[in-house]
Amino acid sequence: MSISISIPKFRTLSVLVTFFVAIAFIAPEFSPFYTGPAYAQVKKPQKRKNIFEILFGKRNSISPRNIRKKAKRVKLRNRRPQKKRRTVARKPAPIINIVQKNENAAKILVAGDFMASGLASGLTQAYADNPDIIIVNISKGLSGFVRDDVKNWPADIAAHIAEVKPIAVVFLNGMNDRQQMRLKTGKISKLSEPWLKEYNNRTKSLALSIQGQKLPFIWMGLPPVRPGKMSTDYLVFNEIYRTQAEAVNGVYVDVWDGFTNAEGQFVSAGPDINGQIKRLRNADGINMSRVGKRKLAFYARKAIRKLTGIGTPALLVSLPGIEDTGPIEPQYDPAKTGKTIVYSLAGPALDGGSQLAGGKSPQIEDDWKNSVSYKLVYDGVIPKTYPGRVDHYGIVANEVPKEVPQTAKSKDVEATPEIAVQKEPEPAKITQ
């Protein structure tokens, strides 16, 4: 009997537990069970999600990643206001006064490789204001002594001279010669013994061809470059060019020091013809800039002036004679300006000569004895001074001292002052 009564009690308890659990799941959907009318007015019941919304989400929904990105704060650094960069305006190239050349203007022939082309450009700038000089450029960039198939200068230079009829020839070549040489017997290595022998023969042939035209010949040396091995080879080439040019009475112009520093190293920037530091070479370290071409032409122009006389100014300085020992008129008033008389360094007005003391003079002995220096040294006569000159300080000039020792005028006896020498007492002898 006891067993049959206890079973319904356990069944009723399980039914109650199931009922309360079901209410707990259903209650969120039916707010009237546990909320008042105020909550129902504030919060509306949410709509259940269907299977598609659960799988793919709602359209135009913001993902948590985007929310995090938008919510991320960006810290701004306190940057200092940047200063405006100064734009340095480049100085314009100097204006060259180009004049029209005369019909009978003299011609200067420039031949060689690409460096010779730059030299011709610099010479054109140098003689731009001279109507009597024309620069004729026949250079070929890839030419050299090694590749005679590009341009055979020893064989062709005579024909170019006959066609142009220049007054001088300027030659610069060899920048492309650092390579093997091809002969009938085959290829030979650079700077080997047979290579140097053939290279000397070709350069000698060129020098003899120009000598046969009986023209002033200027052979320009190669400048240094940035690659060290190339510069080392160019030094060997320059010695060959110097030897061959001087063998035919030509002029060899060494430009090496003009493009190096005090230690002899390559520099891309250096002083130009006016002494200002400018960029002389391009970025490749081989070709010349516009300023570098002008500097290269500066060396060539000096040699042209020396051989042909072109550009040599007339000497207008006249040396005064021995009798003309008067004062030189000042170009300004010393009393008002406070400046004294200026003497020309080109003419020694007081000495009457053009050479230093001790040099050979064409004057006879009686003439140079009358010079101011002779009278001052041998006779003791002070030269006449003039008011306003630096040596005018109250000394009476042009007077022989009243008391002159006769020994001072004699050529055989030298005047030596007598100096009293006090003799020291001899030490006493000690006898044993």
C-alpha positions as CSV (number, residue, x, y, z in Angstrom):
1,M,0.0,0.0,0.0
2,S,2.8,2.5,0.9
3,I,4.5,2.0,-2.5
4,S,1.3,2.8,-4.5
5,I,0.7,6.1,-2.7
6,S,4.3,7.5,-3.1
7,I,4.4,7.3,-6.8
8,P,1.8,10.0,-7.6
9,K,3.7,12.5,-5.3
10,F,6.9,12.2,-7.4
11,R,5.0,12.5,-10.6
12,T,3.3,15.7,-9.5
13,L,6.7,17.2,-8.5
14,S,8.2,16.5,-11.9
15,V,5.2,18.1,-13.6
16,L,5.7,21.3,-11.6
17,V,9.4,21.5,-12.4
18,T,8.7,21.1,-16.1
19,F,6.0,23.9,-16.0
20,F,8.3,26.5,-14.4
21,V,11.1,25.8,-16.8
22,A,8.7,26.3,-19.8
23,I,7.6,29.6,-18.3
24,A,11.2,30.7,-18.0
25,F,11.7,30.3,-21.8
26,I,8.4,31.7,-22.9
27,A,8.4,34.8,-20.5
28,P,10.9,37.0,-22.7
29,E,8.4,36.9,-25.6
30,F,5.4,37.8,-23.5
31,S,6.2,40.8,-21.4
32,P,2.8,41.1,-19.6
33,F,3.8,38.1,-17.5
34,Y,6.6,39.9,-15.7
35,T,6.6,43.6,-16.7
36,G,4.3,46.5,-16.3
37,P,2.8,48.8,-18.9
38,A,5.7,51.3,-18.6
39,Y,8.2,48.8,-19.9
40,A,5.9,47.8,-22.7
41,Q,5.8,51.5,-23.8
42,V,9.5,52.0,-23.7
43,K,10.9,48.8,-25.2
44,K,9.2,47.0,-28.1
45,P,9.5,43.3,-28.5
46,Q,12.3,42.2,-30.8
47,K,11.5,40.4,-34.0
48,R,12.7,36.9,-34.2
49,K,15.4,36.1,-36.8
50,N,14.7,33.8,-39.6
51,I,17.0,31.1,-40.9
52,F,18.6,33.4,-43.6
53,E,19.3,36.2,-41.1
54,I,20.9,33.7,-38.8
55,L,23.1,32.3,-41.5
56,F,24.0,35.5,-43.5
57,G,23.1,38.3,-41.2
58,K,21.0,41.4,-41.9
59,R,21.7,43.7,-44.8
60,N,23.5,47.0,-44.2
61,S,24.5,45.7,-40.8
62,I,27.7,47.0,-39.2
63,S,30.2,44.3,-38.4
64,P,32.1,44.3,-35.1
65,R,35.3,44.8,-37.0
66,N,34.1,48.0,-38.6
67,I,32.8,49.2,-35.2
68,R,36.2,48.6,-33.7
69,K,37.9,50.4,-36.5
70,K,35.7,53.4,-36.2
71,A,36.0,53.4,-32.5
72,K,39.7,53.4,-32.6
73,R,41.2,56.6,-31.5
74,V,44.0,58.2,-33.5
75,K,46.6,60.1,-31.7
76,L,47.9,63.2,-33.4
77,R,51.5,64.2,-32.9
78,N,52.4,67.7,-32.3
79,R,54.5,68.4,-35.4
80,R,56.6,71.5,-35.6
81,P,55.8,73.8,-38.5
82,Q,58.2,73.0,-41.3
83,K,60.3,75.8,-42.6
84,K,59.9,76.7,-46.2
85,R,62.9,75.6,-48.3
86,R,64.8,78.3,-49.8
87,T,64.9,78.0,-53.6
88,V,68.3,79.1,-54.7
89,A,68.1,80.5,-58.1
90,R,70.9,79.4,-60.4
91,K,73.0,82.1,-61.8
92,P,72.4,82.5,-65.5
93,A,75.2,81.6,-67.9
94,P,77.4,84.6,-68.7
95,I,76.4,86.4,-71.8
96,I,78.9,86.0,-74.5
97,N,79.3,88.8,-77.0
98,I,79.2,86.9,-80.3
99,V,80.4,88.9,-83.1
100,Q,80.1,88.3,-86.8
101,K,83.3,86.7,-88.2
102,N,85.2,88.4,-91.0
103,E,85.5,86.8,-94.4
104,N,89.2,86.5,-94.2
105,A,89.2,85.3,-90.5
106,A,91.9,82.8,-89.5
107,K,90.9,79.2,-88.8
108,I,92.0,76.9,-86.1
109,L,91.5,73.2,-86.7
110,V,90.4,71.0,-83.8
111,A,90.6,67.2,-84.3
112,G,90.3,64.2,-82.0
113,D,87.6,62.3,-80.1
114,F,84.7,63.4,-77.9
115,M,87.0,65.3,-75.5
116,A,88.3,67.3,-78.5
117,S,84.7,68.2,-79.3
118,G,84.3,69.7,-75.8
119,L,87.6,71.5,-76.4
120,A,86.3,73.0,-79.6
121,S,83.2,74.2,-77.8
122,G,85.3,75.9,-75.2
123,L,87.5,77.5,-77.8
124,T,84.4,78.8,-79.6
125,Q,83.3,80.5,-76.4
126,A,86.8,81.9,-75.9
127,Y,87.0,83.4,-79.4
128,A,83.4,84.4,-79.6
129,D,84.2,88.1,-79.4
130,N,87.1,87.9,-81.8
131,P,86.0,88.5,-85.4
132,D,89.3,87.3,-86.8
133,I,89.3,83.7,-85.4
134,I,87.1,80.8,-86.4
135,I,87.2,77.4,-84.7
136,V,86.7,74.5,-87.1
137,N,85.7,71.2,-85.3
138,I,86.3,68.0,-87.2
139,S,86.4,65.7,-84.1
140,K,84.7,62.3,-84.1
141,G,83.5,61.1,-80.8
142,L,84.3,57.3,-81.0
143,S,87.6,57.8,-82.8
144,G,91.1,56.9,-81.5
145,F,94.4,55.4,-82.4
146,V,93.3,51.8,-81.6
147,R,90.1,51.8,-83.8
148,D,91.4,53.0,-87.1
149,D,88.3,51.6,-88.8
150,V,86.3,54.4,-87.1
151,K,88.7,57.2,-88.1
152,N,92.2,56.9,-89.3
153,W,93.7,60.2,-88.1
154,P,97.3,59.7,-89.3
155,A,96.0,59.0,-92.8
156,D,93.2,61.6,-93.0
157,I,94.6,64.6,-91.1
158,A,96.5,65.9,-94.1
159,A,93.4,66.0,-96.3
160,H,91.5,67.9,-93.6
161,I,94.3,70.5,-93.3
162,A,94.4,71.0,-97.0
163,E,90.6,71.6,-97.1
164,V,90.3,73.9,-94.1
165,K,93.7,75.7,-94.5
166,P,94.1,76.6,-90.8
167,I,96.8,78.6,-89.1
168,A,97.2,76.0,-86.4
169,V,96.1,72.5,-85.5
170,V,94.9,71.4,-82.0
171,F,94.7,67.7,-81.5
172,L,93.2,65.8,-78.5
173,N,92.7,62.1,-78.7
174,G,93.0,58.8,-76.7
175,M,90.0,58.7,-74.4
176,N,88.7,55.6,-76.2
177,D,92.0,53.8,-76.5
178,R,91.8,51.6,-73.4
179,Q,91.0,48.4,-75.4
180,Q,92.6,45.6,-77.4
181,M,94.2,46.4,-80.7
182,R,93.4,44.3,-83.7
183,L,96.2,43.7,-86.1
184,K,96.6,41.4,-89.1
185,T,98.2,38.8,-86.8
186,G,95.4,38.9,-84.4
187,K,94.3,40.8,-81.2
188,I,96.9,42.0,-78.7
189,S,96.2,43.0,-75.1
190,K,96.1,46.6,-73.9
191,L,99.4,48.1,-72.8
192,S,101.3,44.9,-73.7
193,E,104.7,45.3,-75.4
194,P,103.5,44.8,-79.0
195,W,100.5,47.0,-78.2
196,L,102.7,49.9,-77.0
197,K,105.0,49.5,-80.0
198,E,102.2,49.8,-82.5
199,Y,100.6,52.6,-80.5
200,N,103.9,54.6,-80.7
201,N,104.0,54.0,-84.4
202,R,100.5,55.3,-85.0
203,T,101.0,58.4,-82.9
204,K,104.3,59.1,-84.5
205,S,102.7,58.8,-87.9
206,L,100.1,61.5,-86.9
207,A,102.8,63.9,-85.7
208,L,104.8,63.5,-88.9
209,S,101.7,64.1,-91.0
210,I,101.0,67.4,-89.3
211,Q,104.7,68.4,-89.4
212,G,104.6,67.9,-93.2
213,Q,102.0,70.7,-93.5
214,K,104.3,73.1,-91.7
215,L,101.8,74.4,-89.3
216,P,101.9,75.2,-85.5
217,F,100.9,71.9,-83.8
218,I,99.4,71.7,-80.4
219,W,98.8,68.3,-78.8
220,M,96.6,68.5,-75.7
221,G,97.1,65.9,-73.0
222,L,94.3,63.8,-71.6
223,P,92.6,65.0,-68.4
224,P,92.1,62.7,-65.3
225,V,88.8,60.9,-64.8
226,R,87.0,59.5,-61.8
227,P,87.8,55.7,-62.4
228,G,91.3,55.2,-61.0
229,K,92.4,52.6,-63.5
230,M,91.4,54.8,-66.5
231,S,93.5,57.7,-65.1
232,T,96.5,55.4,-64.6
233,D,96.3,54.4,-68.3
234,Y,95.9,58.0,-69.4
235,L,99.1,58.9,-67.7
236,V,100.9,56.3,-69.8
237,F,99.2,57.7,-73.0
238,N,100.2,61.3,-72.1
239,E,103.9,60.4,-71.9
240,I,103.7,59.0,-75.4
241,Y,101.9,62.1,-76.7
242,R,104.5,64.3,-75.1
243,T,107.4,62.4,-76.7
244,Q,105.8,62.4,-80.2
245,A,104.8,66.1,-80.1
246,E,108.2,67.4,-79.0
247,A,109.9,65.2,-81.6
248,V,108.4,67.2,-84.4
249,N,108.8,70.6,-82.6
250,G,105.2,70.6,-81.6
251,V,103.8,71.9,-78.2
252,Y,102.4,69.4,-75.7
253,V,100.0,71.0,-73.3
254,D,99.6,69.2,-69.9
255,V,96.1,69.8,-68.4
256,W,96.3,67.2,-65.7
257,D,96.9,69.5,-62.7
258,G,94.0,71.7,-63.7
259,F,91.5,69.0,-62.9
260,T,93.0,67.5,-59.7
261,N,93.5,68.6,-56.1
262,A,96.7,69.3,-54.2
263,E,97.3,65.5,-53.8
264,G,96.9,64.8,-57.5
265,Q,93.4,63.2,-57.1
266,F,90.5,63.6,-59.4
267,V,88.0,66.4,-58.5
268,S,84.7,67.1,-60.1
269,A,84.6,70.7,-59.0
270,G,87.5,73.2,-58.9
271,P,88.5,76.7,-59.8
272,D,87.4,77.9,-63.2
273,I,89.3,80.4,-65.4
274,N,88.3,83.2,-63.0
275,G,89.3,81.3,-59.8
276,Q,85.8,80.6,-58.7
277,I,84.9,77.1,-57.5
278,K,82.6,75.6,-60.1
279,R,81.6,72.1,-61.3
280,L,84.0,71.0,-64.0
281,R,82.9,67.5,-64.8
282,N,79.5,65.8,-65.5
283,A,78.0,63.2,-63.2
284,D,79.8,60.4,-65.0
285,G,83.2,61.7,-64.0
286,I,84.5,61.7,-67.5
287,N,82.8,64.3,-69.7
288,M,83.4,68.0,-69.2
289,S,80.7,70.5,-68.1
290,R,80.4,73.8,-69.8
291,V,82.8,75.4,-67.3
292,G,85.2,72.5,-67.7
293,K,85.2,72.9,-71.5
294,R,86.0,76.5,-71.1
295,K,88.9,75.7,-68.7
296,L,90.2,73.1,-71.1
297,A,90.2,75.8,-73.8
298,F,92.0,78.1,-71.5
299,Y,95.1,75.9,-71.7
300,A,94.9,75.6,-75.5
301,R,94.4,79.3,-75.9
302,K,97.7,80.0,-74.1
303,A,99.5,77.7,-76.5
304,I,97.8,79.2,-79.5
305,R,98.8,82.7,-78.4
306,K,102.4,81.6,-77.9
307,L,102.7,79.9,-81.3
308,T,100.7,82.3,-83.5
309,G,100.7,85.5,-81.6
310,I,96.9,85.8,-81.7
311,G,95.6,87.7,-78.7
312,T,99.0,89.1,-77.7
313,P,98.4,92.7,-76.5
314,A,100.7,95.4,-77.9
315,L,103.4,96.5,-75.5
316,L,102.8,100.2,-74.8
317,V,105.2,100.5,-71.9
318,S,108.2,102.6,-72.8
319,L,111.3,102.3,-70.5
320,P,112.8,105.7,-69.6
321,G,116.4,106.4,-70.5
322,I,119.3,107.2,-68.2
323,E,118.9,110.9,-68.8
324,D,115.2,110.9,-68.1
325,T,115.4,110.8,-64.3
326,G,112.6,113.3,-63.6
327,P,109.7,112.6,-61.4
328,I,106.7,110.6,-62.7
329,E,103.6,112.7,-62.8
330,P,100.9,111.3,-60.4
331,Q,97.5,110.3,-61.8
332,Y,95.9,112.0,-58.9
333,D,96.5,114.7,-56.3
334,P,98.4,113.4,-53.3
335,A,97.5,116.4,-51.2
336,K,93.7,115.8,-51.6
337,T,93.7,112.0,-51.8
338,G,96.5,111.2,-49.3
339,K,98.1,108.8,-51.8
340,T,101.6,109.1,-53.0
341,I,103.0,108.7,-56.5
342,V,102.6,105.3,-58.1
343,Y,105.5,103.8,-60.1
344,S,105.0,101.3,-62.8
345,L,106.3,97.8,-62.1
346,A,107.1,97.4,-65.8
347,G,109.7,100.2,-66.0
348,P,112.4,101.0,-63.4
349,A,112.5,104.8,-64.0
350,L,115.3,105.5,-61.6
351,D,117.8,102.9,-62.8
352,G,117.5,103.3,-66.5
353,G,117.6,99.5,-67.1
354,S,115.3,96.6,-67.7
355,Q,117.3,93.9,-65.8
356,L,118.2,93.1,-62.3
357,A,121.5,94.0,-60.8
358,G,124.3,91.7,-61.9
359,G,122.7,90.8,-65.2
360,K,124.4,91.3,-68.6
361,S,123.7,94.7,-69.9
362,P,124.3,96.1,-73.5
363,Q,125.2,99.4,-72.0
364,I,128.8,100.5,-71.9
365,E,130.7,100.8,-68.6
366,D,130.6,104.6,-68.5
367,D,126.9,104.6,-68.8
368,W,126.0,102.2,-66.0
369,K,128.4,104.0,-63.7
370,N,126.1,107.0,-64.0
371,S,123.1,105.0,-62.8
372,V,121.5,105.8,-59.5
373,S,122.3,102.4,-58.0
374,Y,126.0,102.7,-58.8
375,K,126.2,106.2,-57.3
376,L,124.4,105.1,-54.2
377,V,126.5,102.0,-53.6
378,Y,130.0,103.1,-54.7
379,D,129.9,106.9,-54.2
380,G,127.3,107.2,-51.4
381,V,125.2,109.7,-53.3
382,I,121.5,109.6,-52.3
383,P,119.1,110.0,-55.2
384,K,117.0,113.1,-55.4
385,T,113.6,112.9,-53.7
386,Y,110.4,114.8,-54.3
387,P,107.7,116.1,-51.9
388,G,104.9,113.6,-51.5
389,R,107.1,110.5,-52.1
390,V,107.6,107.9,-49.4
391,D,111.4,108.4,-49.3
392,H,111.2,112.2,-48.9
393,Y,112.0,112.7,-45.2
394,G,114.3,115.7,-45.1
395,I,117.5,114.3,-46.4
396,V,119.5,116.5,-48.8
397,A,119.8,114.6,-52.0
398,N,122.5,114.5,-54.7
399,E,125.3,115.4,-52.3
400,V,128.5,113.5,-51.7
401,P,129.3,113.1,-48.0
402,K,132.0,115.6,-47.0
403,E,134.1,113.0,-45.2
404,V,134.4,109.9,-47.1
405,P,137.2,107.6,-46.3
406,Q,139.6,107.2,-49.2
407,T,139.7,103.4,-48.5
408,A,136.0,103.2,-49.2
409,K,136.5,104.5,-52.8
410,S,139.5,102.3,-53.5
411,K,138.8,99.1,-55.4
412,D,142.0,97.3,-54.3
413,V,141.8,98.0,-50.5
414,E,138.7,97.1,-48.5
415,A,137.6,99.4,-45.7
416,T,137.5,97.4,-42.5
417,P,136.8,99.0,-39.2
418,E,139.4,98.6,-36.5
419,I,138.1,96.7,-33.6
420,A,140.0,96.8,-30.3
421,V,140.3,93.3,-29.0
422,Q,141.2,93.0,-25.3
423,K,143.7,90.2,-24.8
424,E,143.1,87.9,-21.9
425,P,146.0,87.4,-19.5
426,E,147.9,84.2,-20.0
427,P,147.4,81.7,-17.2
428,A,150.3,81.4,-14.7
429,K,152.6,78.5,-15.2
430,I,152.7,76.1,-12.3
431,T,156.0,74.6,-11.6
432,Q,156.5,71.5,-9.6
